[in-house]
Amino acid sequence: MARLSRENRTSRPAARVRRPAKVTAERPAVRRRRASGDTPYHHGDLHEALLQAAERVLERDGIAGLTLRAVAREAGVSHAAPTHHFGDLTGLLSELAAIGFRMFNTAMIAARASEAHPLMKALANAKAYVAYAQAHPGMYSLMFRNERLDMTRPSLHEAATASFQGLANSVAAGRQEAGLQEHLSGEALEALSLDQAAAIARNWSLVHGFTMLLLDGRLKDILHRLPAGTTADQLLEAMMRAAVGRLPGP
């Protein structure tokens, strides 16, 4: 019996050894989403998720760091995903810039609507312009880098044209104070007089140049020389008052 028992024991199959489950390391982008409380994209939303990831990379790492691979890593998807949705880097940057222009336009429309006086509308528009650039420096920089964009892409062309039309109408509203009744849109915007073009270019150059100097830190020396507490916003307003004429108020 003892012999049979030993044989029986040896003929039983060996107990299966359970191996510990393989632990897969989370990608850094996934860890960042968990830490920030963001949820991964849902099925069908990958196009939007990639644009959101691209904006995060742009604001964190600048244009130089914005590559298709970087966006894929940030979104936690395969490297082929951005190419599938946007074709190439130019396509991705162009769609991202279109989003930037739409946000930019929305901010300036709201600013103009907050004022009643035509010249105050122009001042509010300028302040909103600068404020957007300060809040989204990476996006603002991309929006004006034509060599990296496809301006014929419908979404970008439409958004950029709307932005220019808003600027033109803001200038036109200011010119009403000089007795010039004009509304620059549609065909009127396609055939500007030299005087109209000069007014638009002057105002745009003033605000865009101010914005770039501010973002690059080149206005610090001027602000340091002004009375304590003087802000960049106040400096811009003083410039606008000198450029566009007499504004209401002090």
matplotlib code that plots the C-alpha trace (Angstrom):
import matplotlib.pyplot as plt

x = [0.0, 2.8, 4.3, 1.1, 0.6, 4.0, 3.3, 0.0, 1.6, 4.2, 1.6, -0.4, 0.2, 2.3, 0.5, 0.6, 2.8, 1.0, 3.3, 2.8, 0.9, 3.1, 3.1, 3.2, 4.7, 2.4, 3.5, 4.5, 1.6, -0.8, 0.7, 0.3, -3.3, -4.0, -2.3, -4.2, -7.5, -7.9, -9.5, -8.2, -10.0, -13.1, -13.6, -14.2, -12.6, -9.0, -8.8, -9.8, -7.6, -4.5, -5.2, -5.5, -2.3, -0.6, -1.6, -0.2, 3.1, 3.3, 2.8, 5.2, 8.0, 7.5, 7.3, 10.6, 9.4, 6.1, 6.6, 4.2, 5.9, 5.8, 2.0, 1.5, 3.4, 1.4, -1.9, -0.8, -1.4, 0.7, 3.1, 1.1, -2.1, -1.2, -0.2, -3.5, -5.5, -3.5, -1.3, 1.9, 3.3, 2.2, -1.4, -1.4, 0.1, -2.4, -5.4, -3.9, -3.4, -7.0, -8.1, -5.9, -7.3, -10.9, -10.1, -8.3, -11.3, -13.7, -11.7, -11.6, -15.2, -16.2, -13.8, -15.3, -18.8, -18.0, -17.5, -19.9, -17.6, -15.8, -12.4, -12.8, -13.7, -10.4, -8.6, -10.5, -9.6, -5.9, -5.9, -7.6, -5.1, -2.2, -4.0, -4.5, -0.9, 0.2, -2.1, -1.2, 2.3, 3.0, -0.2, 0.2, 3.7, 2.5, -0.4, 2.1, 4.6, 3.4, 6.4, 5.1, 1.5, -0.7, -2.7, -4.8, -6.2, -9.9, -10.2, -7.1, -7.9, -11.4, -10.3, -7.4, -9.6, -12.2, -9.4, -8.2, -11.8, -12.3, -9.1, -10.3, -13.7, -12.1, -10.0, -13.0, -15.0, -12.2, -12.1, -15.8, -14.7, -12.9, -16.2, -15.3, -18.3, -17.1, -17.6, -14.8, -16.2, -16.9, -16.0, -15.0, -12.3, -11.0, -10.4, -8.9, -7.9, -4.3, -5.5, -7.6, -4.7, -2.3, -4.7, -5.1, -1.3, -0.5, -2.7, -1.8, 1.9, 1.6, -0.3, 1.6, 5.0, 4.1, 3.0, 6.2, 8.4, 6.3, 6.6, 10.3, 10.9, 12.2, 9.8, 11.1, 13.7, 11.1, 8.6, 11.4, 12.0, 8.3, 6.7, 6.3, 3.2, 2.9, 1.7, 2.2, -1.5, -1.2, 1.7, -0.3, -3.3, -1.0, 0.4, -3.1, -4.3, -1.4, -1.9, -5.7, -6.6, -8.6, -10.1, -12.9, -11.7, -8.4]
y = [0.0, 2.3, 1.6, 2.3, 5.5, 6.7, 5.8, 7.6, 10.7, 10.8, 10.3, 13.4, 16.5, 19.1, 22.1, 25.1, 27.9, 31.2, 33.9, 37.5, 39.7, 41.7, 45.4, 47.8, 51.2, 54.1, 56.5, 59.9, 61.6, 59.1, 59.9, 63.6, 63.2, 61.1, 63.7, 66.6, 64.8, 64.8, 61.7, 60.0, 60.7, 58.7, 56.7, 59.0, 62.0, 61.4, 64.3, 66.7, 64.9, 65.3, 69.1, 69.5, 67.6, 69.7, 72.9, 71.6, 70.7, 74.1, 76.1, 74.0, 73.3, 76.0, 75.6, 73.8, 71.1, 70.6, 67.5, 64.7, 62.2, 64.7, 65.1, 61.4, 60.9, 63.6, 62.1, 58.6, 57.2, 55.6, 57.7, 57.1, 58.7, 62.4, 61.6, 59.7, 62.7, 65.7, 64.3, 66.0, 68.5, 71.5, 70.1, 69.7, 73.2, 74.8, 73.2, 74.3, 77.9, 78.0, 77.2, 80.0, 82.5, 81.6, 82.0, 85.3, 86.6, 85.6, 87.6, 90.7, 90.6, 90.4, 93.3, 95.6, 94.8, 96.0, 99.6, 102.0, 104.8, 103.9, 104.9, 103.1, 100.0, 100.3, 100.6, 97.6, 95.6, 96.4, 95.4, 92.1, 91.5, 91.8, 89.9, 86.9, 86.9, 87.0, 84.2, 82.0, 83.0, 79.7, 79.8, 83.5, 82.9, 80.0, 82.1, 84.5, 81.9, 81.6, 79.6, 76.8, 77.0, 76.2, 79.4, 77.8, 75.3, 76.2, 76.3, 78.4, 80.7, 81.4, 82.1, 84.3, 86.3, 86.8, 88.1, 90.6, 91.7, 92.4, 94.5, 96.4, 97.2, 98.3, 100.8, 101.8, 102.5, 104.7, 106.7, 107.5, 110.1, 111.9, 112.0, 109.0, 106.7, 103.3, 99.6, 97.4, 94.0, 91.8, 93.5, 96.7, 94.8, 93.3, 96.7, 99.1, 102.6, 103.5, 105.6, 102.8, 100.3, 102.7, 103.1, 99.4, 98.7, 101.5, 100.3, 96.6, 97.4, 99.4, 96.7, 93.7, 95.4, 96.3, 92.7, 91.2, 93.6, 92.7, 88.9, 89.2, 91.1, 94.2, 96.6, 96.0, 98.7, 101.3, 100.2, 100.3, 104.0, 104.9, 105.9, 102.9, 100.8, 101.8, 98.7, 97.6, 98.0, 101.7, 102.2, 100.6, 102.9, 106.0, 104.8, 104.3, 107.7, 109.3, 107.3, 107.2, 110.6, 112.0, 109.2, 109.8, 110.1, 111.3]
z = [0.0, 0.9, -2.5, -4.3, -2.4, -3.5, -7.1, -6.9, -5.5, -8.3, -11.0, -9.9, -12.1, -10.4, -9.0, -11.5, -10.2, -10.6, -11.9, -10.6, -13.1, -15.3, -14.3, -17.2, -16.5, -17.2, -19.8, -18.5, -20.3, -18.7, -15.2, -15.9, -16.9, -13.7, -11.5, -13.1, -13.0, -16.8, -18.3, -21.4, -24.7, -25.5, -28.6, -31.6, -29.9, -30.8, -33.2, -30.5, -27.9, -30.2, -30.6, -26.9, -26.4, -29.1, -27.3, -24.0, -25.7, -27.4, -24.3, -22.3, -24.8, -27.4, -31.2, -31.3, -29.1, -30.9, -33.0, -34.1, -31.8, -28.8, -29.4, -29.6, -26.3, -24.6, -25.8, -24.9, -28.3, -31.1, -33.1, -36.2, -34.8, -35.5, -39.1, -39.6, -38.5, -39.8, -42.6, -41.4, -38.9, -41.0, -41.0, -37.2, -36.7, -39.1, -37.3, -34.0, -35.2, -36.4, -32.9, -31.6, -34.0, -33.0, -29.3, -30.2, -32.1, -29.4, -26.8, -28.9, -29.9, -26.2, -25.4, -28.2, -27.0, -23.5, -24.7, -26.4, -27.6, -30.9, -29.7, -26.4, -28.5, -30.2, -26.9, -25.5, -28.6, -28.2, -24.5, -25.4, -28.1, -25.6, -22.9, -25.1, -26.1, -22.5, -21.5, -24.6, -25.6, -27.5, -29.4, -30.2, -31.6, -33.7, -35.2, -36.8, -38.0, -41.6, -42.7, -40.4, -41.5, -44.5, -44.8, -47.6, -45.2, -45.0, -41.2, -40.7, -43.7, -42.3, -38.7, -39.8, -42.2, -39.4, -37.2, -39.8, -40.4, -36.7, -36.7, -39.8, -38.3, -35.0, -37.0, -39.0, -35.8, -34.6, -37.8, -37.4, -34.8, -37.7, -39.7, -41.9, -42.2, -43.3, -42.6, -43.7, -44.5, -47.6, -50.8, -49.0, -47.2, -50.4, -52.0, -49.5, -50.2, -49.3, -46.5, -45.0, -45.4, -43.7, -40.7, -40.3, -40.7, -38.2, -35.5, -36.0, -36.1, -32.8, -30.9, -32.4, -31.9, -28.3, -27.7, -29.0, -27.0, -23.9, -24.4, -25.1, -21.9, -23.8, -22.1, -18.6, -18.8, -19.8, -17.2, -14.6, -15.4, -14.9, -11.6, -9.3, -10.0, -13.6, -15.6, -19.1, -19.6, -18.7, -21.0, -23.9, -23.1, -23.2, -26.6, -28.0, -26.8, -28.6, -31.7, -32.3, -31.0, -28.1, -26.0, -23.4, -19.8, -18.3]

ax = plt.figure().add_subplot(projection="3d")
ax.plot(x, y, z, "-o")
ax.set_aspect("equal")
plt.show()
